[in-house]
Amino acid sequence: GVFHEGQLSDDGFLQDLRPGGALIVRLSGAPVICLGLEGTQRAMPYGTYVPRPAFRRIRARWGEPRAFAKGDPPETILGWVRERLLALGAIERP
């Protein structure tokens, strides 16, 4: 799994995507499947190292796979990933 943001979000909003993930996609030729996660802030708030006890649910939504060519520019890949993450429940920073 690759987290295209490159770090944890302290406020729960989708951060800028880093180009390293796009490089991995281009070089590997493997299809990409985006995963939207909801509820992670409640189960494990930013700055903690141990998840909170039970009754915290995390919802996972999987997108459809897509393959990219080795010549596709990183902007194309990251644009598609951003669009899919927002469609799967990520919240864009206001």
Protein Blocks (a to p, Z undefined) as FASTA:
>chain_A
ZZfkopacfklpacdddfklmmmmmmnopacdddddehklmmmgghiabdcdehiacddd
ddddddddfklcfklmmmmmmmmmmmnopacdZZ
